[in-house]
């Protein structure tokens, strides 16, 4: 039973990384990094 629970947790982590992760091979001048930079400035931080 523990193996099934561990498998479910690992699949959940994989799905979260696939959904909310980012590609670290993008350079600092990529459109994604520009969007993130602008979004944090708009957020008031």
ZALUMPA-784836 format. One record per atom (N, C-alpha, C): x, y, z. Coordinates in steps of 0.001 Angstrom, whole numbers, plus 500000, padded with zeros to 6 digits. Last residue first. Layout:
N
XYZ ...
***
This chain:
45
505883544940493902 507052544561494712 508291545235494219 503611545352492408 503900546265493489 505096545898494343 502990544000490098 502425543505491348 502756544361492553 504583545102488180 503184545520488203 502540545114489516 506926543702488706 506905545154488903 505483545662488974 506184541110488046 506521541404489444 506544542902489694 505746541399485282 504638541016486149 504950541329487608 508265541972484236 507222542997484187 506084542677485142 509499539491484735 510043540718485311 508986541819485329 507942537739483201 508007537579484657 508514538846485330 508476538752480631 507111538750481154 507119538629482674 511227538264480438 510728539640480366 509321539730480937 511218535474480531 511836536215481629 511405537670481609 509853534971478087 509309534497479365 509905535271480534 511519536002476112 510222536646476346 509616536212477675 514962536182477207 513842535521476546 512537536228476898 517248537071478371 516547538010477501 515372537364476778 518388534982479683 517781536030480508 517031537056479666 517407531959477863 518333533006478273 517618534082479083 516295528727478759 515975530056478242 517006531062478737 516841526475480122 517726526758478997 517397528092478332 514960525953482004 516121526729482441 517086527023481296 511645526175481675 512800525656480950 514012526510481294 509655525588484597 510110526404483485 511354525786482884 506565524315486059 508010524421485919 508380525338484763 503878523833486200 504365525117486702 505869525282486603 503510521296484863 502570522405484697 503197523749485053 505636519664485591 505318519819484164 504440521042483940 505451519810488349 506656520307487683 506403520535486203 502941518581488697 503150519966489126 504378520569488446 503476516005487706 502452516830487059 502624518299487434 505406515205489585 505747515279488163 504758516166487414 503880515186491929 505020516097491795 505426516269490339 502068513128491234 501572514476491524 502695515507491404 503801510962491015 503064511398489825 502530512813490033 504612510801493703 505582511085492649 504911511565491367 502163510146494930 502858511391495280 503861511766494197 501681507635493752 500725508734493554 501382510080493856 503877506198494756 503716506382493320 502767507537493015 503263506210497479 504476506857496998 504395507129495502 500920504657497433 500873506041497911 502090506819497422 501994502242496513 500960502918495726 500875504382496134 503699501627498616 504255501821497276 503255502560496391 502002501204500714 502887502366500756 503463502673499381 500818498805500000 500000500000500000 500866501266500000 
***
